[in-house]
Amino acid sequence: MAEETMKDFSKEIESSFRKIKEGDIIDGTVIGVTDTEVILDIKYYTLGIIKLEELSNDPKFSIHKDINVGDEVSATVISTDDGEGNILLSKRRANEVLAWDKLNALLESGEYVDVKISEAVKGGAVAFLEGIRGFIPASKLDLSFVEEDKLADYVGKTAKVRVITSDEENGKLVLSAKDYLKEQADIQRKEMVSNVEVGLVTEGTVESLQNYGAFVDLGNGL
């Protein structure tokens, strides 16, 4: 037991003297929160400091509501000395780096994720994913193209989207809600087709009349 304790102690000593350089992303535990900064225990011989302006890009972020003592935080080293011997860190910059890694993984996997549409803009809508501002084109917002005067109707709604462009260099994130909606519509259509049988009584809308008969829309493209 004593031997294990000494090993753990040795690891802590070794960790406290590791080489930290600018640009590194390191983990720490919040041990203090003030009106202007967050103090981290980074298992180093000095503390990590995150200034208020380096915590988040979210305008609604609150240093007292969104950060608590005991939280585990990843942050980028922006200076190895803040003038008082502490390591100056940026959670905001680390979030961006880690976020693009996640977004690239989502692009690769094609996985669907939920986002809340926050704003209607020219040609589409805006939703944030992993803290990054994403654009949903009007042609990808619904099953059919959404006209400019209808975009505001989608604000505040949750959509299941897929990442279709993830370009960290140019800060470009493009999302599509249409893909998921189309998949669901196809599933419903197949279910409807499988339930159609001779003698079935159902309702539909007459789409066109021809000399040889009428085309009736039963819904879901059937």
Secondary structure, 3 states (H helix, E strand, C coil): CHHHHHHHHHHHHHHHCCCCCCCCEEEEEEEEECCCEEEEECCCCCCEEEEHHHCCCCCCCCCCCCCCCCCEEEEEEEECCCCCCCEEEEHHHHHHHHHHHHHHHHHHHCCCEEEEEEEEECCEEEEEECCEEEEEEHHHCCCCCCCHHHHHHHCCCEEEEEEEEEECCCCEEEEECHHHHHHHHHHHHHHHHHHCCCCCCCCCEEEEEECCEEEEECCCCC
